[in-house]
Structures are given as structure tokens and as C-alpha cells.
Amino acid sequence: DNEFDILEDLVLPGQKNPTPPAGDATRAFYESLLEQKPNSLMAMKYCVEYGCLDPDKAKEINKILETHKKKSK
């Protein structure tokens, strides 16, 4: 295994950026927003793109985002 294979294993569905540390203020904001308003596209997008969710939740929300992206075209 080279370094890139290992990195790929760590990336969740839809993740585009490194996951911020748990104490990060922006991460905390979006995680709590997603908890309070599960339909918030802004919160879903951040949490998916920054890998803040468990793999199953990331897969589920990424599907919702993909569907929404297709509808808005």
C-alpha cells in the first residue's frame, strides 16, 4: 500500500476536505446546526465535505445532496 491508498480509505462519501479537529468552532457550528435542523442543506454540505459524519450517515446525506444537485440544474 502506498500513502495514497491509505488516504483514500479514510475519505468518506462526498468528502472533499480534511476533517477539522473536534474542537474546531466551524465544525461545532455545522454539527449542531445539522442536529437542530436535519434538513439544512448548508449543514449537510459542510458535514459531508469535511468528513464530520460516520460512514453510513455520510453516505445517506451525500445521496440527498446529489439528488438535490440534480434537481436544481
C-alpha positions in Angstrom: 0.0 0.0 0.0 1.3 3.4 -0.8 0.4 6.6 1.1 -2.5 7.5 -1.3 -4.3 4.2 -0.8 -4.3 4.7 2.9 -5.6 8.3 2.5 -8.4 7.0 0.1 -9.6 4.6 2.8 -10.0 7.5 5.2 -12.2 9.6 2.9 -15.9 9.3 3.4 -18.5 9.5 0.6 -18.6 13.1 -0.6 -15.7 14.2 1.5 -13.5 16.9 -0.3 -11.5 18.4 2.6 -9.6 17.1 5.6 -11.7 16.7 8.8 -11.2 19.5 11.2 -10.4 18.6 14.8 -13.4 18.0 17.2 -12.8 21.4 19.0 -13.0 23.4 15.7 -15.6 26.2 16.1 -16.8 26.0 12.5 -17.2 22.2 12.7 -19.1 22.5 16.0 -21.4 25.1 14.4 -22.4 23.0 11.5 -22.7 19.8 13.5 -25.1 21.5 15.9 -27.0 23.1 13.0 -27.4 19.6 11.4 -28.7 18.3 14.8 -31.2 21.1 15.2 -32.2 21.3 11.5 -31.6 17.9 9.8 -32.8 19.3 6.5 -30.3 22.2 6.4 -28.5 21.8 3.1 -25.8 24.1 4.2 -25.1 22.0 7.3 -25.4 18.7 5.3 -22.9 20.0 2.7 -20.3 21.1 5.3 -20.5 17.9 7.3 -20.2 15.7 4.2 -17.5 17.7 2.5 -15.4 17.9 5.7 -16.0 14.2 6.8 -17.7 15.1 10.1 -20.1 12.1 9.9 -20.0 8.4 10.4 -19.7 6.5 7.1 -23.4 5.4 7.0 -24.7 8.9 7.7 -22.2 10.4 5.2 -23.5 8.0 2.5 -27.1 8.8 3.3 -26.6 12.6 3.3 -24.4 12.5 0.3 -27.2 10.8 -1.6 -29.6 13.6 -0.5 -27.2 16.3 -1.7 -26.6 14.5 -5.1 -30.4 14.3 -5.6 -30.8 18.0 -4.7 -27.9 19.0 -7.0 -29.6 17.2 -9.9 -33.0 18.8 -9.2 -31.5 22.3 -9.1 -29.9 22.1 -12.5 
